[in-house]
């Protein structure tokens, strides 16, 4: 089993920055593709960003492109999401995901999920 634990969420003002982390434990491998999704109250889970196992390829939702950066440290089995110029629309629970095979923007692709961390942006 693979466990994912997000951290770094909190309350920040619009225009501020926040850095999320997601540490993996259990029988995980550095070759897992990693991703971030988010879900606001009453809304469906939304893709945010994904990164390939090597870190050479990344993809972002249009809503966060240019503001968010996904990265990973395979030695630590950790993926990060640097969020800059945060907006009230970014308020959501952010979830970390991992898949042993492919990078994708589809939630159904990912086999493992964290419990989520709350990010709240005040205006």
N, C-alpha and C positions, 0 to 999 in steps of 0.2 A: 504494500500500500504506500502511496505517496501522500504526504501531508503538505499543504501550502498555508502559510500564515502571513497575512498582510499586516503592515504597520505603517505609521506615519500620517494617518489621517488626522483631521482636526478642523477647527474653525479659523478661517482667515478672511480678510477683507478682499473685495474685488480688486484686482490688479496685483495681488500678492502671489507668493509662490509656495509650493508644497512639494515634498519629495516622498513618494510612497516606496516601500520596499516589500518584497515578497520572498520569504525564505522557504526553500523546499527541504524536506527531510524524508526519511524512509528510503525506499528503493528507487530513488530517482537517478537520472543520468543527465550529464551536462548536454547531451544531444537533444534533449526535449525542447521543442518549440515552446515559447512562452508568450503570454498575451495578457492584456488588461481589458476588462469590460466594466461597465458601470450601469447602475439601475437606480433611477429616481422613483419616488413614490408614485404609484399608479401607472408607471410606464414599463415597457418591456426592456429587457437587458440590451444594452447598446455596446457595440464594439468601440474600443478606444484606440488600441495600438497592439501590434504584435511584432515579435522578433524571432528570427530563425535561430537554429541551434548554435550557429557560429557567430551570430551577431552581425553578419554581413548584410543581411536584408531586414528591413523594417517596413512597416506599413501603418498608416494612421487614418483615422476617421477624418473627414474633411473639417469637422467642427473643432478639432483640436490641432490640426496640422499647423506647424509653425509655432505653437505654444507649448506642446508637450513633447517630451523625448523619452523613448523607451531604451533601456540599456540592460546589460546583464553582466554578471561576474560568475562565470561557470565554476571557478574555484570555490566560491561560496554558495553555489546553487541558489543564487539570488538574482531576481530581476527588479529593476527600478523603474519608476515613472516620475520623471521630473516635470512638474506642472508649473508653468509660468503664466503671468498675465491672466490669472484665474478670473472667471466670470460667474455670476450667479447661476447661469445655466449649467455650470459644471457640478453643481451640488448633486450628490448621489452617493450611493454605496459603491465603492470600487472593489472589484473582484479580480484576483489573480487566477490565471488558468495555465495549464500545461498539457502538452500532448506529446507522446513519444515519437510521432511521425512527421506531422505537417504543420506548417504555419498557415493560419486561416483567420478570416474575419468572422467566421460563423461559430457561434457558441457551441453548436452541436458537435463540432470537430474535437473539442477539448475533453479529455478524459478526467482531468483533475481540477478541482476548484478550491480556493480558499474560502474562509468564512466571511470575508468582506471587511472593509474599513470605511467608516463614514467620513466623507469630505463635505464640509458645509462652507459655502461662500456667501458672505454677507455683502449687501450693496451699500 
